[in-house]
Amino acid sequence: PPTMPPPPPGPPARGSLSLHRAYLRSLLGLLRLGQLALGAAFWVTVAAHKYEGAAHFALFAAVLVWLLTLALFGLSLLGRWALVPWLGSRWLLTNLVHDLALGVGLYAAATGIMGYKAERKSYCNLPGYSQHCLYGAYLSAAICGGIAACLYLFSGLYCLSRRCRDQRDII
């Protein structure tokens, strides 16, 4: 059986844990911070308001991708991706698949759902409408989701370009 190449090196170990500061200052690290902020804004906006139907899927998708992004960010920031079985030795590919398949795919779907729901509630945005209106919440979530999907696309393309140049590390 072929032997697996060792995982890319993390930051040098100093004590128990150390931050991989180069990752935090890198393009991928900054994109991850933006993805986490916009993802949280998306799902908090949806969860804080009454939602029904397909918005359940949109909320599920946003929270799932957000939690996976948080895990990728944390492991990358601490330089501990080698601890993840099978994926640690393929960390750049793991980030690439996460960004393009999950991040872009699920956020695009969630954005479409919330945009559709906002359009269906656009009547309540009229002046003088006295009932509780979810248009603003749905539209805000759709905008946050659309921008987050773009950030995932950018980070996925960044990882793809590194992979095409035969680089194995995320920065």
C-alpha positions, 0 to 999 in steps of 0.5 A: 500500500502507498504511504501517505505523505506527512501533513504540512508542518504547523507552527513550531510548538512552544509549550502546549498551544501556540497561535499560527500568527502567519495564518491569522494574517494570511488571505485565507485567515482573513477570509475565514474571519469574514466568513465566520462574521457573516455566517453568524449574522445570517443564522442569528438574523434568521433564528431571532425571527419567526421563520417557517418552511424552507427557512429551516433548511437555510438555518440548518445549512448556515449553522452547519457551514459556520460550525465546520468553518469554525473548526477549520479556522481553529485547527488552522490557527492552532496549527493542529490539523495533523490531529484530524485523521485522514484529512490532516494530511490533505489540509489544503484539499480539505479547505478547498472542498469545504469552501467550494462544495459546502460553503458556496453550495449551501450558502447559495441555496440558503441565500436563494431561499431567504431571497425568495422569502423576502420577495414573498414578504415584500408587500409588508414593506409598504408604508402604513402596514401595521403587522409584524413584517419579516421582510427586513430580516429575510432580506438581511439574511439573504444579503449576508448569505450572498456575501458569505458565499462570495467569500467562500468562493474567493477562499476556495479559488485561493486554495485551488490556485495553491493546489494547482501550483503544487503547494501543500500548505494553506498559506 
